[in-house]
Structures are given as C-alpha cells and as structure tokens.
Amino acid sequence: MTSRPLAAAVLVAVGLESATLLAAAAWMVVQIVSGDSEAIGTAIGLVVFAVALAAVLVAVALRLVRAGSGPARATIVTWQLVQAGSAGMIIGAAEASPAALVGAWLAAALAVVVVVLVVLDAWRAFRDGEGVATGRQAMRQR
C-alpha cells in the first residue's frame, strides 16, 4: 500500500467520510424521488454538493498518500474543521434527534482523529527531511 501508514490511515478515514457523504446523497435522492422532499431544488443542490465534496476529498487524500502534499494536508484539515463545526452546531441544537446527536459526535470525533493523523504525518515528513523547507534549502545550496 504505502510506506506511510499515517497517510494511509488518513485515506481510510477520509474514505469513510466520503462514503457517508455519498450515503447521505443517496438518501436525499430517495427523498426527492418519493416526493417526501419539500424543497426539491435545495435537495438537488445538496446531492450535487455531497457528491462533489466526496470526490474532492478522495482525490486530495490520494494526493496526500502518493506525494505527501502540503496543500493536500491543508485541504483535509480545513474540511475537518468545517465538519467539526457543523457537528458542534448539531450537538448544540435544542431539537436535534438522538440519531443526529450520535452522528454529530461521531463526525466530530473522526475529525479530531484525522487532524491528529495529518499533523503526525506532517511531523514525520519534516523529521525525515521531506518537508518543503528542506527542499528549498537544497535548492539554495546548488
């Protein structure tokens, strides 16, 4: 797979998030088709957004695994912050269902785990001399 187990773990976690986004998109499609959606335009927009976001997340995670890309790390961490913030709003909502609360807590916990994994992978890359600063220093020495 990869010699970088931390990046591989990030790929698995982001894959889980992407699968969840695709499941939510499928559920929304069922709601649209069955006529249970009161705001069809909004539901369609959410489906498109969820599918596109899932695709971007997988592409970025693959980039992290293949190249150890700094921008990929930044994109993944940014998504985790958005995900944790959204989960926090659901957790704080007075009328949130028990299922929504469980999902929100799981999403927040997964976001924390992914951020820790990304930071540890970045630290490992820096320690092993794969960091951006090391590459710039090598170019200056030439």
Backbone as JSON Lines, residues from 0, in Angstrom:
{"i":0,"aa":"M","n":[0.84,-1.2,0.0],"ca":[0.0,0.0,0.0],"c":[0.88,1.25,0.0]}
{"i":1,"aa":"T","n":[1.39,1.65,1.17],"ca":[2.28,2.79,1.24],"c":[3.21,2.58,2.41]}
{"i":2,"aa":"S","n":[4.38,3.2,2.33],"ca":[5.31,3.12,3.44],"c":[4.98,4.17,4.49]}
{"i":3,"aa":"R","n":[3.91,4.88,4.27],"ca":[3.49,5.93,5.2],"c":[2.15,5.55,5.81]}
{"i":4,"aa":"P","n":[2.18,4.82,6.91],"ca":[0.93,4.33,7.49],"c":[0.01,5.44,7.99]}
{"i":5,"aa":"L","n":[0.58,6.57,8.41],"ca":[-0.27,7.67,8.86],"c":[-1.1,8.22,7.71]}
{"i":6,"aa":"A","n":[-0.47,8.41,6.56],"ca":[-1.19,8.9,5.38],"c":[-2.23,7.88,4.93]}
{"i":7,"aa":"A","n":[-1.89,6.6,5.02],"ca":[-2.86,5.56,4.67],"c":[-4.06,5.58,5.61]}
{"i":8,"aa":"A","n":[-3.81,5.83,6.9],"ca":[-4.91,5.92,7.86],"c":[-5.79,7.13,7.56]}
{"i":9,"aa":"V","n":[-5.18,8.23,7.13],"ca":[-5.96,9.41,6.72],"c":[-6.83,9.05,5.53]}
{"i":10,"aa":"L","n":[-6.27,8.32,4.57],"ca":[-7.04,7.91,3.39],"c":[-8.25,7.07,3.8]}
{"i":11,"aa":"V","n":[-8.06,6.15,4.73],"ca":[-9.18,5.31,5.19],"c":[-10.25,6.18,5.87]}
{"i":12,"aa":"A","n":[-9.83,7.08,6.74],"ca":[-10.79,7.92,7.46],"c":[-11.53,8.86,6.51]}
{"i":13,"aa":"V","n":[-10.81,9.45,5.58],"ca":[-11.46,10.34,4.6],"c":[-12.35,9.52,3.68]}
{"i":14,"aa":"G","n":[-11.95,8.3,3.37],"ca":[-12.82,7.41,2.59],"c":[-14.12,7.13,3.31]}
{"i":15,"aa":"L","n":[-14.04,6.94,4.63],"ca":[-15.25,6.75,5.43],"c":[-16.14,7.99,5.4]}
{"i":16,"aa":"E","n":[-15.52,9.15,5.52],"ca":[-16.3,10.39,5.43],"c":[-16.96,10.53,4.06]}
{"i":17,"aa":"S","n":[-16.21,10.2,3.01],"ca":[-16.76,10.29,1.65],"c":[-17.9,9.31,1.44]}
{"i":18,"aa":"A","n":[-17.75,8.11,1.96],"ca":[-18.83,7.11,1.86],"c":[-20.08,7.6,2.58]}
{"i":19,"aa":"T","n":[-19.89,8.24,3.71],"ca":[-21.03,8.79,4.45],"c":[-21.7,9.91,3.67]}
{"i":20,"aa":"L","n":[-20.9,10.76,3.02],"ca":[-21.47,11.81,2.18],"c":[-22.27,11.22,1.02]}
{"i":21,"aa":"L","n":[-21.74,10.16,0.41],"ca":[-22.46,9.52,-0.7],"c":[-23.73,8.84,-0.22]}
{"i":22,"aa":"A","n":[-23.71,8.27,0.98],"ca":[-24.92,7.66,1.55],"c":[-25.97,8.73,1.81]}
{"i":23,"aa":"A","n":[-25.54,9.88,2.31],"ca":[-26.48,10.98,2.54],"c":[-27.06,11.48,1.22]}
{"i":24,"aa":"A","n":[-26.23,11.55,0.19],"ca":[-26.71,11.97,-1.13],"c":[-27.73,10.97,-1.66]}
{"i":25,"aa":"A","n":[-27.47,9.69,-1.49],"ca":[-28.42,8.66,-1.94],"c":[-29.73,8.77,-1.18]}
{"i":26,"aa":"W","n":[-29.66,9.0,0.12],"ca":[-30.88,9.18,0.92],"c":[-31.68,10.38,0.42]}
{"i":27,"aa":"M","n":[-30.97,11.48,0.08],"ca":[-31.67,12.67,-0.44],"c":[-32.32,12.38,-1.79]}
{"i":28,"aa":"V","n":[-31.65,11.6,-2.63],"ca":[-32.24,11.23,-3.93],"c":[-33.52,10.44,-3.7]}
{"i":29,"aa":"V","n":[-33.49,9.51,-2.75],"ca":[-34.7,8.74,-2.43],"c":[-35.82,9.68,-1.96]}
{"i":30,"aa":"Q","n":[-35.48,10.67,-1.16],"ca":[-36.47,11.63,-0.68],"c":[-37.07,12.44,-1.84]}
{"i":31,"aa":"I","n":[-36.21,12.8,-2.79],"ca":[-36.69,13.56,-3.95],"c":[-37.61,12.7,-4.81]}
{"i":32,"aa":"V","n":[-37.18,11.48,-5.12],"ca":[-37.95,10.59,-6.0],"c":[-39.28,10.2,-5.36]}
{"i":33,"aa":"S","n":[-39.29,9.97,-4.05],"ca":[-40.52,9.55,-3.37],"c":[-41.47,10.72,-3.12]}
{"i":34,"aa":"G","n":[-41.01,11.93,-3.36],"ca":[-41.88,13.09,-3.16],"c":[-41.91,13.58,-1.73]}
{"i":35,"aa":"D","n":[-41.04,13.06,-0.88],"ca":[-41.02,13.48,0.52],"c":[-40.25,14.78,0.75]}
{"i":36,"aa":"S","n":[-39.53,15.24,-0.25],"ca":[-38.76,16.47,-0.12],"c":[-39.65,17.67,-0.39]}
{"i":37,"aa":"E","n":[-39.66,18.62,0.55],"ca":[-40.47,19.82,0.37],"c":[-39.75,20.88,-0.45]}
{"i":38,"aa":"A","n":[-38.44,20.82,-0.49],"ca":[-37.64,21.79,-1.23],"c":[-36.74,21.03,-2.2]}
{"i":39,"aa":"I","n":[-37.31,20.71,-3.35],"ca":[-36.61,19.87,-4.32],"c":[-35.33,20.53,-4.82]}
{"i":40,"aa":"G","n":[-35.37,21.8,-5.1],"ca":[-34.18,22.5,-5.59],"c":[-33.04,22.45,-4.58]}
{"i":41,"aa":"T","n":[-33.36,22.68,-3.33],"ca":[-32.34,22.62,-2.29],"c":[-31.8,21.21,-2.15]}
{"i":42,"aa":"A","n":[-32.68,20.22,-2.19],"ca":[-32.25,18.82,-2.07],"c":[-31.32,18.43,-3.22]}
{"i":43,"aa":"I","n":[-31.66,18.86,-4.44],"ca":[-30.8,18.55,-5.59],"c":[-29.43,19.22,-5.42]}
{"i":44,"aa":"G","n":[-29.44,20.46,-4.96],"ca":[-28.18,21.16,-4.7],"c":[-27.33,20.46,-3.67]}
{"i":45,"aa":"L","n":[-27.96,19.95,-2.62],"ca":[-27.23,19.21,-1.59],"c":[-26.67,17.9,-2.12]}
{"i":46,"aa":"V","n":[-27.42,17.24,-2.98],"ca":[-26.92,15.99,-3.6],"c":[-25.68,16.28,-4.42]}
{"i":47,"aa":"V","n":[-25.73,17.29,-5.27],"ca":[-24.59,17.64,-6.12],"c":[-23.39,18.03,-5.23]}
{"i":48,"aa":"F","n":[-23.65,18.83,-4.19],"ca":[-22.57,19.26,-3.3],"c":[-21.94,18.07,-2.58]}
{"i":49,"aa":"A","n":[-22.76,17.16,-2.07],"ca":[-22.23,16.0,-1.33],"c":[-21.39,15.1,-2.24]}
{"i":50,"aa":"V","n":[-21.86,14.86,-3.45],"ca":[-21.1,14.01,-4.38],"c":[-19.79,14.69,-4.78]}
{"i":51,"aa":"A","n":[-19.84,15.97,-5.08],"ca":[-18.62,16.69,-5.47],"c":[-17.62,16.74,-4.31]}
{"i":52,"aa":"L","n":[-18.12,16.99,-3.11],"ca":[-17.23,17.05,-1.95],"c":[-16.59,15.7,-1.68]}
{"i":53,"aa":"A","n":[-17.36,14.64,-1.81],"ca":[-16.81,13.29,-1.61],"c":[-15.69,13.03,-2.62]}
{"i":54,"aa":"A","n":[-15.91,13.41,-3.86],"ca":[-14.89,13.2,-4.9],"c":[-13.63,14.01,-4.62]}
{"i":55,"aa":"V","n":[-13.79,15.25,-4.21],"ca":[-12.63,16.1,-3.9],"c":[-11.86,15.53,-2.71]}
{"i":56,"aa":"L","n":[-12.57,15.12,-1.68],"ca":[-11.9,14.57,-0.5],"c":[-11.08,13.33,-0.82]}
{"i":57,"aa":"V","n":[-11.64,12.43,-1.63],"ca":[-10.89,11.23,-2.01],"c":[-9.68,11.61,-2.85]}
{"i":58,"aa":"A","n":[-9.84,12.51,-3.79],"ca":[-8.72,12.93,-4.64],"c":[-7.6,13.56,-3.81]}
{"i":59,"aa":"V","n":[-7.97,14.39,-2.86],"ca":[-6.97,15.05,-2.02],"c":[-6.27,14.03,-1.12]}
{"i":60,"aa":"A","n":[-7.03,13.11,-0.55],"ca":[-6.42,12.08,0.31],"c":[-5.48,11.2,-0.5]}
{"i":61,"aa":"L","n":[-5.84,10.88,-1.72],"ca":[-4.94,10.1,-2.58],"c":[-3.66,10.88,-2.88]}
{"i":62,"aa":"R","n":[-3.81,12.18,-3.08],"ca":[-2.64,13.04,-3.31],"c":[-1.72,13.03,-2.09]}
{"i":63,"aa":"L","n":[-2.31,13.06,-0.91],"ca":[-1.53,13.01,0.32],"c":[-0.76,11.7,0.41]}
{"i":64,"aa":"V","n":[-1.42,10.6,0.1],"ca":[-0.76,9.29,0.19],"c":[0.36,9.17,-0.85]}
{"i":65,"aa":"R","n":[0.1,9.64,-2.05],"ca":[1.09,9.48,-3.12],"c":[2.27,10.42,-3.0]}
{"i":66,"aa":"A","n":[2.01,11.67,-2.64],"ca":[3.07,12.68,-2.71],"c":[3.37,13.38,-1.39]}
{"i":67,"aa":"G","n":[2.58,13.14,-0.37],"ca":[2.8,13.85,0.89],"c":[2.6,15.35,0.73]}
{"i":68,"aa":"S","n":[1.67,15.73,-0.1],"ca":[1.44,17.11,-0.48],"c":[1.0,17.99,0.69]}
{"i":69,"aa":"G","n":[1.67,19.12,0.88],"ca":[1.27,20.09,1.9],"c":[-0.11,20.68,1.63]}
{"i":70,"aa":"P","n":[-0.41,21.09,0.38],"ca":[-1.74,21.58,0.11],"c":[-2.84,20.53,0.36]}
{"i":71,"aa":"A","n":[-2.51,19.26,0.13],"ca":[-3.49,18.2,0.43],"c":[-3.76,18.15,1.93]}
{"i":72,"aa":"R","n":[-2.7,18.26,2.73],"ca":[-2.88,18.29,4.18],"c":[-3.77,19.46,4.59]}
{"i":73,"aa":"A","n":[-3.51,20.62,4.01],"ca":[-4.28,21.82,4.36],"c":[-5.75,21.66,4.0]}
{"i":74,"aa":"T","n":[-6.01,21.08,2.84],"ca":[-7.39,20.87,2.41],"c":[-8.1,19.89,3.34]}
{"i":75,"aa":"I","n":[-7.42,18.83,3.71],"ca":[-8.03,17.84,4.59],"c":[-8.31,18.44,5.96]}
{"i":76,"aa":"V","n":[-7.36,19.19,6.51],"ca":[-7.59,19.8,7.82],"c":[-8.71,20.83,7.76]}
{"i":77,"aa":"T","n":[-8.76,21.6,6.67],"ca":[-9.85,22.57,6.53],"c":[-11.21,21.88,6.55]}
{"i":78,"aa":"W","n":[-11.33,20.76,5.82],"ca":[-12.59,20.04,5.82],"c":[-12.91,19.51,7.22]}
{"i":79,"aa":"Q","n":[-11.92,19.05,7.94],"ca":[-12.17,18.53,9.28],"c":[-12.69,19.63,10.2]}
{"i":80,"aa":"L","n":[-12.17,20.84,10.05],"ca":[-12.66,21.97,10.86],"c":[-14.1,22.31,10.52]}
{"i":81,"aa":"V","n":[-14.43,22.29,9.22],"ca":[-15.82,22.53,8.81],"c":[-16.72,21.43,9.35]}
{"i":82,"aa":"Q","n":[-16.27,20.19,9.24],"ca":[-17.06,19.05,9.72],"c":[-17.28,19.14,11.23]}
{"i":83,"aa":"A","n":[-16.23,19.45,11.98],"ca":[-16.36,19.55,13.44],"c":[-17.26,20.72,13.82]}
{"i":84,"aa":"G","n":[-17.15,21.82,13.11],"ca":[-18.02,22.97,13.38],"c":[-19.48,22.66,13.11]}
{"i":85,"aa":"S","n":[-19.73,21.96,12.01],"ca":[-21.1,21.55,11.69],"c":[-21.64,20.59,12.74]}
{"i":86,"aa":"A","n":[-20.8,19.67,13.16],"ca":[-21.2,18.72,14.21],"c":[-21.52,19.46,15.5]}
{"i":87,"aa":"G","n":[-20.71,20.46,15.81],"ca":[-20.95,21.25,17.01],"c":[-22.29,21.98,16.97]}
{"i":88,"aa":"M","n":[-22.68,22.45,15.8],"ca":[-23.99,23.12,15.68],"c":[-25.12,22.13,15.9]}
{"i":89,"aa":"I","n":[-24.97,20.91,15.39],"ca":[-26.0,19.88,15.6],"c":[-26.07,19.49,17.06]}
{"i":90,"aa":"I","n":[-24.9,19.33,17.69],"ca":[-24.85,18.95,19.1],"c":[-25.51,20.04,19.96]}
{"i":91,"aa":"G","n":[-25.32,21.28,19.6],"ca":[-25.88,22.39,20.36],"c":[-27.34,22.68,20.06]}
{"i":92,"aa":"A","n":[-27.89,22.06,19.03],"ca":[-29.28,22.32,18.66],"c":[-30.23,21.71,19.69]}
{"i":93,"aa":"A","n":[-31.19,22.49,20.09],"ca":[-32.13,22.05,21.13],"c":[-33.03,20.91,20.64]}
{"i":94,"aa":"E","n":[-33.34,20.9,19.36],"ca":[-34.29,19.93,18.84],"c":[-33.64,18.8,18.04]}
{"i":95,"aa":"A","n":[-32.36,18.55,18.25],"ca":[-31.67,17.51,17.48],"c":[-32.15,16.13,17.94]}
{"i":96,"aa":"S","n":[-32.38,15.26,16.98],"ca":[-32.81,13.9,17.3],"c":[-31.64,13.11,17.88]}
{"i":97,"aa":"P","n":[-31.94,12.05,18.61],"ca":[-30.85,11.23,19.15],"c":[-29.92,10.69,18.06]}
{"i":98,"aa":"A","n":[-30.48,10.3,16.93],"ca":[-29.64,9.79,15.83],"c":[-28.72,10.89,15.3]}
{"i":99,"aa":"A","n":[-29.24,12.11,15.2],"ca":[-28.42,13.23,14.73],"c":[-27.31,13.52,15.73]}
{"i":100,"aa":"L","n":[-27.61,13.42,17.01],"ca":[-26.58,13.67,18.03],"c":[-25.47,12.63,17.97]}
{"i":101,"aa":"V","n":[-25.85,11.37,17.81],"ca":[-24.83,10.31,17.7],"c":[-23.96,10.54,16.47]}
{"i":102,"aa":"G","n":[-24.6,10.83,15.35],"ca":[-23.85,11.09,14.13],"c":[-22.93,12.29,14.26]}
{"i":103,"aa":"A","n":[-23.41,13.34,14.91],"ca":[-22.61,14.54,15.1],"c":[-21.39,14.26,15.99]}
{"i":104,"aa":"W","n":[-21.61,13.52,17.07],"ca":[-20.48,13.17,17.94],"c":[-19.46,12.3,17.21]}
{"i":105,"aa":"L","n":[-19.94,11.36,16.41],"ca":[-19.02,10.51,15.63],"c":[-18.24,11.33,14.6]}
{"i":106,"aa":"A","n":[-18.93,12.26,13.95],"ca":[-18.26,13.11,12.96],"c":[-17.22,14.0,13.62]}
{"i":107,"aa":"A","n":[-17.55,14.55,14.78],"ca":[-16.58,15.4,15.49],"c":[-15.37,14.58,15.94]}
{"i":108,"aa":"A","n":[-15.62,13.39,16.46],"ca":[-14.51,12.53,16.9],"c":[-13.63,12.14,15.72]}
{"i":109,"aa":"L","n":[-14.24,11.79,14.6],"ca":[-13.47,11.42,13.41],"c":[-12.64,12.61,12.92]}
{"i":110,"aa":"A","n":[-13.2,13.8,12.98],"ca":[-12.45,15.0,12.56],"c":[-11.21,15.2,13.43]}
{"i":111,"aa":"V","n":[-11.36,15.0,14.73],"ca":[-10.21,15.15,15.63],"c":[-9.14,14.1,15.29]}
{"i":112,"aa":"V","n":[-9.56,12.87,15.08],"ca":[-8.61,11.79,14.75],"c":[-7.87,12.11,13.45]}
{"i":113,"aa":"V","n":[-8.59,12.57,12.45],"ca":[-7.96,12.86,11.15],"c":[-6.96,14.01,11.29]}
{"i":114,"aa":"V","n":[-7.33,15.06,12.01],"ca":[-6.39,16.18,12.19],"c":[-5.12,15.7,12.89]}
{"i":115,"aa":"V","n":[-5.27,14.89,13.92],"ca":[-4.09,14.36,14.62],"c":[-3.24,13.53,13.66]}
{"i":116,"aa":"L","n":[-3.86,12.68,12.85],"ca":[-3.11,11.87,11.89],"c":[-2.38,12.73,10.86]}
{"i":117,"aa":"V","n":[-3.03,13.77,10.37],"ca":[-2.41,14.65,9.37],"c":[-1.23,15.39,9.99]}
{"i":118,"aa":"V","n":[-1.4,15.88,11.21],"ca":[-0.31,16.6,11.87],"c":[0.87,15.65,12.13]}
{"i":119,"aa":"L","n":[0.58,14.45,12.58],"ca":[1.65,13.48,12.81],"c":[2.37,13.12,11.51]}
{"i":120,"aa":"D","n":[1.61,12.98,10.42],"ca":[2.23,12.69,9.12],"c":[3.11,13.85,8.67]}
{"i":121,"aa":"A","n":[2.65,15.08,8.88],"ca":[3.46,16.25,8.51],"c":[4.73,16.31,9.36]}
{"i":122,"aa":"W","n":[4.59,16.0,10.63],"ca":[5.76,15.98,11.51],"c":[6.75,14.9,11.06]}
{"i":123,"aa":"R","n":[6.25,13.73,10.7],"ca":[7.1,12.66,10.23],"c":[7.83,13.07,8.95]}
{"i":124,"aa":"A","n":[7.12,13.74,8.04],"ca":[7.73,14.18,6.79],"c":[8.82,15.21,7.06]}
{"i":125,"aa":"F","n":[8.57,16.11,7.98],"ca":[9.57,17.12,8.33],"c":[10.79,16.45,8.97]}
{"i":126,"aa":"R","n":[10.55,15.54,9.89],"ca":[11.62,14.83,10.59],"c":[12.48,14.03,9.61]}
{"i":127,"aa":"D","n":[11.84,13.43,8.61],"ca":[12.55,12.6,7.64],"c":[13.15,13.39,6.49]}
{"i":128,"aa":"G","n":[13.04,14.71,6.55],"ca":[13.64,15.54,5.52],"c":[12.83,15.67,4.26]}
{"i":129,"aa":"E","n":[11.52,15.41,4.35],"ca":[10.66,15.52,3.17],"c":[9.9,16.84,3.14]}
{"i":130,"aa":"G","n":[10.17,17.71,4.09],"ca":[9.41,18.95,4.22],"c":[9.73,19.95,3.14]}
{"i":131,"aa":"V","n":[8.9,20.95,2.98],"ca":[9.08,21.99,1.97],"c":[10.33,22.8,2.26]}
{"i":132,"aa":"A","n":[10.57,23.12,3.54],"ca":[11.75,23.91,3.89],"c":[13.03,23.19,3.5]}
{"i":133,"aa":"T","n":[13.09,21.89,3.69],"ca":[14.28,21.12,3.34],"c":[14.52,21.17,1.83]}
{"i":134,"aa":"G","n":[13.47,21.07,1.05],"ca":[13.6,21.15,-0.4],"c":[14.11,22.51,-0.87]}
{"i":135,"aa":"R","n":[13.64,23.56,-0.24],"ca":[14.1,24.91,-0.58],"c":[15.56,25.09,-0.2]}
{"i":136,"aa":"Q","n":[15.95,24.57,0.95],"ca":[17.34,24.68,1.38],"c":[18.26,23.94,0.4]}
{"i":137,"aa":"A","n":[17.84,22.79,-0.06],"ca":[18.66,22.03,-1.02],"c":[18.83,22.8,-2.32]}
{"i":138,"aa":"M","n":[17.79,23.51,-2.75],"ca":[17.87,24.27,-3.99],"c":[18.83,25.46,-3.82]}
{"i":139,"aa":"R","n":[18.85,26.08,-2.64],"ca":[19.74,27.21,-2.39],"c":[21.2,26.78,-2.39]}
{"i":140,"aa":"Q","n":[21.46,25.56,-1.95],"ca":[22.83,25.09,-1.85],"c":[23.43,24.77,-3.21]}
{"i":141,"aa":"R","n":[22.62,24.61,-4.21],"ca":[23.13,24.27,-5.57],"c":[23.76,25.41,-6.24]}
